[in-house]
Amino acid sequence: MPNAKWSSPVEVGFAHKASQTVQGPFDALICLMDTWPDMRGPRYVAARSFCRAAIEGRKSPEEAREVFISAAKEAKLRTH
């Protein structure tokens, strides 16, 4: 389900650029791989895994959303 969307988008604020609106697991995976400031934390790794699983239909998009928000908190990023 690469086009799966979350019930509510997540806006992530980065220190080095403007905020980014993330609509679903595919957007989140791109954000995690291209923009994320710290690619070593356990929640970051879990978020990548959950987003991939949601894209492949093995996890729900909402499960991936929760783990993505958790990774943002781990990285000390603002979310709305």
N, CA, C and O atoms as a DFTB+ gen file, in Angstrom:
320 C
 N C O
     1  1       0.809      -1.191       0.000
     2  2       0.000       0.000       0.000
     3  2       0.855       1.258       0.000
     4  3       0.826       2.013       0.971
     5  1       1.600       1.498      -1.042
     6  2       2.485       2.661      -1.054
     7  2       1.755       3.998      -0.970
     8  3       2.348       4.998      -0.565
     9  1       0.474       4.030      -1.348
    10  2      -0.261       5.289      -1.317
    11  2      -1.117       5.451      -0.076
    12  3      -1.933       6.370      -0.017
    13  1      -0.957       4.588       0.918
    14  2      -1.742       4.681       2.141
    15  2      -1.471       6.018       2.830
    16  3      -0.330       6.472       2.916
    17  1      -2.534       6.627       3.311
    18  2      -2.426       7.911       4.018
    19  2      -2.834       7.718       5.470
    20  3      -3.615       6.827       5.804
    21  1      -2.286       8.574       6.325
    22  2      -2.670       8.566       7.724
    23  2      -3.971       9.332       7.904
    24  3      -4.328      10.167       7.073
    25  1      -4.676       9.046       8.990
    26  2      -5.919       9.756       9.282
    27  2      -5.652      11.239       9.509
    28  3      -6.509      12.083       9.248
    29  1      -4.477      11.540       9.990
    30  2      -4.079      12.926      10.235
    31  2      -2.592      13.063       9.895
    32  3      -1.770      12.335      10.451
    33  1      -2.229      13.987       8.989
    34  2      -0.814      14.155       8.642
    35  2       0.010      14.610       9.854
    36  3      -0.528      15.156      10.818
    37  1       1.291      14.380       9.785
    38  2       2.216      14.808      10.841
    39  2       3.138      15.866      10.252
    40  3       3.785      15.638       9.230
    41  1       3.194      17.011      10.894
    42  2       4.124      18.055      10.469
    43  2       5.354      17.976      11.367
    44  3       5.250      18.041      12.592
    45  1       6.515      17.835      10.739
    46  2       7.776      17.689      11.474
    47  2       8.618      18.926      11.227
    48  3       8.841      19.325      10.084
    49  1       9.085      19.532      12.321
    50  2       9.938      20.717      12.220
    51  2      11.405      20.347      12.353
    52  3      11.815      19.719      13.329
    53  1      12.185      20.740      11.364
    54  2      13.623      20.475      11.367
    55  2      14.385      21.765      11.619
    56  3      13.969      22.827      11.155
    57  1      15.478      21.692      12.335
    58  2      16.271      22.870      12.658
    59  2      16.910      23.487      11.418
    60  3      17.036      24.708      11.329
    61  1      17.312      22.652      10.463
    62  2      18.074      23.133       9.314
    63  2      17.210      23.509       8.115
    64  3      17.732      23.999       7.114
    65  1      15.886      23.289       8.199
    66  2      15.011      23.665       7.083
    67  2      13.586      23.819       7.588
    68  3      13.299      23.593       8.764
    69  1      12.715      24.201       6.697
    70  2      11.318      24.403       7.063
    71  2      10.663      23.084       7.477
    72  3      11.213      22.002       7.270
    73  1       9.498      23.205       8.055
    74  2       8.734      22.024       8.444
    75  2       8.355      21.201       7.222
    76  3       8.263      21.714       6.107
    77  1       8.141      19.923       7.458
    78  2       7.745      19.014       6.394
    79  2       6.463      18.305       6.817
    80  3       6.382      17.781       7.928
    81  1       5.470      18.285       5.948
    82  2       4.228      17.581       6.226
    83  2       4.332      16.170       5.681
    84  3       4.620      15.964       4.502
    85  1       4.097      15.207       6.548
    86  2       4.206      13.797       6.198
    87  2       2.790      13.220       6.198
    88  3       2.094      13.253       7.213
    89  1       2.372      12.690       5.040
    90  2       0.995      12.246       4.838
    91  2       0.754      10.770       5.146
    92  3      -0.376      10.371       5.428
    93  1       1.813       9.960       5.093
    94  2       1.634       8.524       5.289
    95  2       2.968       7.809       5.373
    96  3       4.017       8.454       5.399
    97  1       2.944       6.475       5.417
    98  2       4.172       5.694       5.597
    99  2       5.219       5.908       4.509
   100  3       6.415       5.929       4.801
   101  1       4.786       6.066       3.259
   102  2       5.759       6.272       2.181
   103  2       6.473       7.611       2.355
   104  3       7.698       7.681       2.251
   105  1       5.711       8.673       2.618
   106  2       6.315       9.989       2.885
   107  2       7.250       9.913       4.090
   108  3       8.335      10.494       4.091
   109  1       6.807       9.183       5.114
   110  2       7.608       9.069       6.336
   111  2       8.930       8.373       6.060
   112  3       9.973       8.790       6.564
   113  1       8.888       7.316       5.263
   114  2      10.119       6.588       4.945
   115  2      11.096       7.482       4.187
   116  3      12.296       7.457       4.462
   117  1      10.603       8.258       3.254
   118  2      11.462       9.202       2.526
   119  2      12.053      10.230       3.491
   120  3      13.242      10.541       3.429
   121  1      11.218      10.749       4.375
   122  2      11.678      11.719       5.373
   123  2      12.765      11.107       6.261
   124  3      13.798      11.730       6.508
   125  1      12.524       9.897       6.731
   126  2      13.489       9.215       7.602
   127  2      14.823       8.986       6.895
   128  3      15.880       9.100       7.516
   129  1      14.782       8.669       5.619
   130  2      16.009       8.334       4.894
   131  2      16.737       9.570       4.350
   132  3      17.962       9.561       4.223
   133  1      15.989      10.627       4.031
   134  2      16.610      11.780       3.371
   135  2      16.840      12.983       4.268
   136  3      17.748      13.771       4.003
   137  1      16.055      13.149       5.313
   138  2      16.064      14.400       6.071
   139  2      16.412      14.227       7.541
   140  3      16.786      15.194       8.205
   141  1      16.296      13.038       8.044
   142  2      16.408      12.799       9.493
   143  2      17.775      13.181      10.025
   144  3      18.787      12.862       9.401
   145  1      17.831      13.864      11.178
   146  2      19.122      14.326      11.709
   147  2      19.979      13.242      12.366
   148  3      21.206      13.337      12.362
   149  1      19.338      12.209      12.931
   150  2      20.107      11.175      13.636
   151  2      19.584       9.804      13.220
   152  3      18.464       9.430      13.567
   153  1      20.389       9.067      12.483
   154  2      19.954       7.788      11.927
   155  2      20.445       6.597      12.732
   156  3      20.706       5.532      12.171
   157  1      20.574       6.768      14.058
   158  2      21.104       5.674      14.859
   159  2      20.190       5.222      15.989
   160  3      20.397       4.142      16.542
   161  1      19.213       5.995      16.337
   162  2      18.390       5.664      17.495
   163  2      17.494       4.463      17.283
   164  3      17.120       4.165      16.148
   165  1      17.143       3.767      18.353
   166  2      16.286       2.581      18.235
   167  2      14.891       2.910      17.707
   168  3      14.299       2.103      16.990
   169  1      14.369       4.062      18.045
   170  2      13.039       4.437      17.539
   171  2      13.111       4.797      16.057
   172  3      12.163       4.551      15.312
   173  1      14.217       5.373      15.633
   174  2      14.421       5.651      14.207
   175  2      14.407       4.344      13.421
   176  3      13.732       4.236      12.397
   177  1      15.150       3.359      13.901
   178  2      15.218       2.057      13.232
   179  2      13.827       1.412      13.204
   180  3      13.417       0.857      12.185
   181  1      13.114       1.490      14.320
   182  2      11.764       0.925      14.382
   183  2      10.827       1.640      13.411
   184  3      10.012       0.995      12.751
   185  1      10.934       2.959      13.319
   186  2      10.074       3.722      12.412
   187  2      10.308       3.309      10.963
   188  3       9.355       3.129      10.205
   189  1      11.558       3.161      10.583
   190  2      11.840       2.708       9.212
   191  2      11.221       1.334       8.963
   192  3      10.617       1.097       7.917
   193  1      11.374       0.450       9.915
   194  2      10.835      -0.900       9.779
   195  2       9.305      -0.891       9.688
   196  3       8.731      -1.568       8.835
   197  1       8.646      -0.129      10.562
   198  2       7.187      -0.066      10.561
   199  2       6.661       0.587       9.285
   200  3       5.641       0.154       8.750
   201  1       7.338       1.615       8.792
   202  2       6.898       2.262       7.557
   203  2       7.009       1.307       6.377
   204  3       6.105       1.235       5.545
   205  1       8.106       0.583       6.305
   206  2       8.245      -0.418       5.230
   207  2       7.153      -1.479       5.337
   208  3       6.553      -1.869       4.335
   209  1       6.903      -1.937       6.556
   210  2       5.870      -2.954       6.772
   211  2       4.484      -2.430       6.396
   212  3       3.673      -3.175       5.845
   213  1       4.208      -1.177       6.682
   214  2       2.914      -0.585       6.325
   215  2       2.770      -0.462       4.811
   216  3       1.693      -0.697       4.263
   217  1       3.842      -0.099       4.152
   218  2       3.818      -0.001       2.690
   219  2       3.545      -1.364       2.074
   220  3       2.844      -1.467       1.067
   221  1       4.099      -2.410       2.678
   222  2       3.925      -3.775       2.171
   223  2       2.639      -4.440       2.669
   224  3       2.329      -5.567       2.281
   225  1       1.890      -3.740       3.530
   226  2       0.629      -4.273       4.026
   227  2       0.748      -5.185       5.232
   228  3      -0.228      -5.833       5.611
   229  1       1.928      -5.248       5.845
   230  2       2.132      -6.113       7.010
   231  2       1.817      -5.408       8.325
   232  3       1.630      -6.071       9.345
   233  1       1.756      -4.100       8.322
   234  2       1.379      -3.284       9.479
   235  2       0.365      -2.259       8.985
   236  3       0.283      -1.980       7.789
   237  1      -0.395      -1.709       9.902
   238  2      -1.349      -0.674       9.499
   239  2      -0.619       0.665       9.370
   240  3       0.393       0.888      10.034
   241  1      -1.129       1.548       8.521
   242  2      -0.530       2.884       8.421
   243  2      -0.529       3.620       9.767
   244  3       0.406       4.363      10.066
   245  1      -1.568       3.414      10.570
   246  2      -1.650       4.115      11.864
   247  2      -0.598       3.608      12.853
   248  3      -0.098       4.381      13.670
   249  1      -0.259       2.323      12.786
   250  2       0.835       1.810      13.629
   251  2       2.140       2.495      13.236
   252  3       2.925       2.895      14.096
   253  1       2.364       2.626      11.939
   254  2       3.581       3.289      11.460
   255  2       3.600       4.750      11.896
   256  3       4.656       5.284      12.238
   257  1       2.442       5.396      11.886
   258  2       2.351       6.806      12.303
   259  2       2.812       6.978      13.751
   260  3       3.599       7.873      14.058
   261  1       2.314       6.112      14.634
   262  2       2.676       6.210      16.051
   263  2       4.179       6.019      16.263
   264  3       4.792       6.738      17.052
   265  1       4.764       5.066      15.571
   266  2       6.198       4.804      15.710
   267  2       7.002       5.957      15.094
   268  3       8.061       6.317      15.610
   269  1       6.508       6.531      14.004
   270  2       7.168       7.689      13.378
   271  2       7.191       8.874      14.349
   272  3       8.219       9.536      14.492
   273  1       6.075       9.141      15.009
   274  2       6.017      10.233      15.987
   275  2       6.980       9.961      17.137
   276  3       7.644      10.878      17.620
   277  1       7.058       8.724      17.571
   278  2       7.991       8.344      18.631
   279  2       9.439       8.599      18.206
   280  3      10.252       9.061      19.006
   281  1       9.756       8.300      16.951
   282  2      11.110       8.553      16.437
   283  2      11.389      10.054      16.382
   284  3      12.512      10.484      16.644
   285  1      10.384      10.846      16.045
   286  2      10.564      12.300      16.016
   287  2      10.868      12.823      17.419
   288  3      11.721      13.694      17.586
   289  1      10.180      12.299      18.417
   290  2      10.455      12.703      19.804
   291  2      11.866      12.306      20.208
   292  3      12.571      13.076      20.861
   293  1      12.281      11.096      19.817
   294  2      13.638      10.631      20.116
   295  2      14.680      11.581      19.520
   296  3      15.708      11.853      20.140
   297  1      14.404      12.086      18.307
   298  2      15.333      12.990      17.620
   299  2      15.155      14.446      18.059
   300  3      15.828      15.341      17.547
   301  1      14.243      14.677      19.014
   302  2      13.976      16.019      19.534
   303  2      13.477      16.972      18.442
   304  3      13.851      18.144      18.401
   305  1      12.628      16.444      17.564
   306  2      12.011      17.239      16.519
   307  2      10.607      17.650      16.949
   308  3       9.927      16.928      17.678
   309  1      10.195      18.806      16.490
   310  2       8.833      19.269      16.773
   311  2       7.856      18.538      15.865
   312  3       8.136      18.337      14.683
   313  1       6.716      18.141      16.409
   314  2       5.654      17.542      15.585
   315  2       4.344      18.226      15.901
   316  3       4.107      18.667      17.025
   317  1       3.500      18.306      14.891
   318  2       2.150      18.875      15.063
   319  2       1.183      17.937      14.403
   320  3      -0.022      18.189      14.408
